[in-house]
Amino acid sequence: MNSTRFRLLLLLLACTSTTIVGAALALQHYERLAPCPLCILQRYGFLWMGLFAFVAAALGPGSGARVMAGVGALGGFAGFAVAVKHVWVLYHPAISCGIDPVENFVNALPMAQWLPAVFYANGDCSAELPAILGLQIPVWSMLWLFTLATCLALFALRRVRRAAAWA
């Protein structure tokens, strides 16, 4: 993979990650779907991946970019673990994470204070959400987090050839 393709794929990954958060915000504000604590933690995972993918793309191929991609992948896999928990809660409705220590923790984070429209949790994790193409929103989040984090991990592990002297 040459350096131009490397950067373009990382930028695509960063844009995809942030677009997913944008879609979540649209569902929150236009469809009035209140985000739960697990939803907010998944947003952190997507934004973490997007940020580090962008930094890796800016650095270009090399060990610094590989480290940034690896750090981004770790955040993505953490978000994936939260999404797995969320899907488990969806299919076990007797378990709820409404007002609990997780919500208190998420709402006490600085980002929830600075940008409450994006990072403040006030929803129920076991709430039935509208299906998109037959899948619940947390299931989509789980699939995207795994896919994007795996791509970042592969970028972190793969060597990249320099394209040409001017690249």
N, C-alpha and C positions, 0 to 999 in steps of 0.2 A: 504494500500500500504506500503510495507516495504522500508527500507532506500536504499537498493541496487536498487530496481526498480525505486524509486524516482530519484536517481542520474542518472541512465541510461536513463530514459525518458527526464530528463533535458538536458543531453548531446546530445541526439538525436535531441531535439529541437534546441539546440545551433548549431549543425552541419547542420541541415536543413536550418536554418536561414542564416548561412554564405555561404552555398552552393548556395543558391538562389542569393546572391550578386555575387558569383563567376560566375554564369550563366549570370547575367547581364553584368559583365565585359567581358565575352567571346563574348556576342552579340555586345557590344560596340567596342571591339578591333578587332574581327575577321569578324564580319558582317557589321562593320562600321555604326552601329546605334548610333547616337549621343544622349546622355542622356539630357533630358530637366530638368529644375529646380525641377519639381514635381517628376521625376524619382530619382533624387539625394536625395530629402527629404525622399523618400520611402527607399532608401538604408540605410539612417541613422536609420530609424525605424527597419529594419531587423538587422543591426549591433548592435543596442541598445539591442534588444531582445536577440541576440546571446550572447553578453557580459554578460548580467545579468543572463541569464539561466546558463551559464558556472560558474559564481560566485556562484549562488544558488546551483549548483551541487557540487561545491568544498566545500561549507559549510555543505552540508548534511542536513538531515531533521531537522527542528527546526524553531524558529521564525526568525532568521537572513536570512535563505534561503527563507522563505515565504515573507519577506520584499523585498528581491532581485527579486524574481519572480514577485511580485506586481509592482515594479518599471519597470521591463522589460515589463510587460503587458501594463503599461501606455504608454511607448514609442511605442509599437506595435500598440496600438489603435490610437495613434497620426499618425503613418504611414498609418494606415487604412483610417483615415479621409482624408489624402492627396491623397491616391489612389482613394477614392470615387470622390474627386474633379477632378482627372486626367481622370477618366472614364467619368465623366460628360462633361469635355472639349472635349474628343474624340467624343462623340455623339452630340456635339454642335460645329461643326467646325468653325462657325463664331467667336466663342470666342477663343482667342489665348493667350498664356502666354509667347510668345517669349522673346523679350527684354522688360522686365518690372521690377518693384521693387522686385518681387520674385527672378528673376534670379540674379539681382544685390546683393540681400541679400545672396543667396546661394553661389555665387562666392566670396563674401567677407568673408565668414566663414574661420577660420584658416585651416580647413582640406582641403579646396579647394586650398589653397596656398601650403600646405605641400605635399598633394597627388593629384595633378590635374588629373592624369590619372584615378582616382577613383571618385573624388568628384567635378570636374569642369563641370558645365552645359553649353552646347552649342547647344542643340537641341530644336526643336519646340514641344510643348506639344500636339498640335493637328495633328501632322504628322501621317499618316497612317502607321502602323507597320505591319509586316507579322504576320499572325495568327498562333498560336501554338495550335493544336488540336481544331481549330475553335474559339478560344478566343484570343483577343488582349492581349499583354503583360501586360498593366496596369490592365486588368481584373484579370489575373492570380495573379498579385501582390496583388490586393485587397483581393482576396480569401485567399491567403497564409498569409497575414498580419492578417486578421481576425481570421483565424484558429489558428495560432501560439500564437497570443495575448490572445485568449480565453483559450488555454491550459495553458499558464503561469498564467492567472487570476485564473484558477481552482487550480493550484498548490499553489498559494498564499492563497487561501481560505480553502484548505483542510488540515486536520490534518493527520500526518504520524506516523505510529507505528514504533517503533524501532524493528528491526528484531530479533537480538539475542545480547547477551552480547558482542560478538566480532565485531559487526557491527558498 
